[in-house]
Amino acid sequence: MSLVLCNYCGEYGMTDAAEALSSGESALDVLEAGIAPCEANSDIDIVGKGRWPNALGVMQTDAGVMDGATLQVGSVGAVENITHVFSLARLVQSKLPHVCLVGEGAKRFALEMGFTEEAEMVSELGKQDYQNWLRENNVDLSQLSKYLWPKDKDTYSFHKDTVIYLALDARGNLAAGTSTTGWPFKYPGRLGDSPICGAGFYADNRYGACACTNTGEMTIRASTARSVVLYMKKGASVREACLEAAEDLNDLQGGYLGSVSIHAIDPKGDYFVLMTEDSEQDFCIFEEGNPAFRREEVFLVPKYSAT
Ligand code: ASP
């Protein structure tokens, strides 16, 4: 059973992704078919051209991809002025001996690969939000580190997110992909989990694929995406693996703790999506042979005792 699954932020690209899957395209191409339209749409706040610049008002985006057939990876982080960073991550994977590029180097590589340098990545709404954030917090730009711990965690959690896609193609290949602007008003140069293989994404044809959203600071510490796939390797079902990984997140002490969503699929086409805090969220799933994709609700794990 081939399928493609994305979180609610990726819905805008799901029709294209479903079409790509139905036409027999590879899992990697299906991810790109879904993610690219989201990156190009500035009404989607949290990816590509969007709403959430860093603490200097500059958009820095992250993306990652893993091919479950070969375990090859490509990722980019803190990239400025490039819209299609997921495609860029794929090129890191296919054209370079490296797996990850950040900042100026990633942008340089994008330009070498013929990407267009965008003059402006932050939407008008985003510029207003940034000015409001500066004003409301009386931000001193020479002391940014003072302003990063959110006063109102719920509001902050609501704002950040990532587009994630997982696919299982007709040839049995799995792939995982991410693309995001990361946290709003993050410290310049901050990387979340989306470009970190094993934290924000992982895929292995033999066992499963996983991608995470929300608090990347936690999934990096718990190696969540890799853990989910490893739990499946050790015999857990896709649901059991996600719940086990949520337990690992629950064991974290100190640091910034917030919500995490875990999305996973296995080689048989089973899937499971959970969120670690109470919040209404859907995800989208398209299984080949169905007329269209559908939305389903995530499984809500009880709120963390540590927060
Ligand atoms: N996980 C992303 C990050 O930490 C953001 C998100 O998905 O909310 O940058």
Residues whose N, C-alpha, C, O or C-beta is under 5 A from the ligand:
A	BS01	LIG	K160 D161 T162 G182 W183 G192 D193 C212 T213 N214 T215 G216 E217
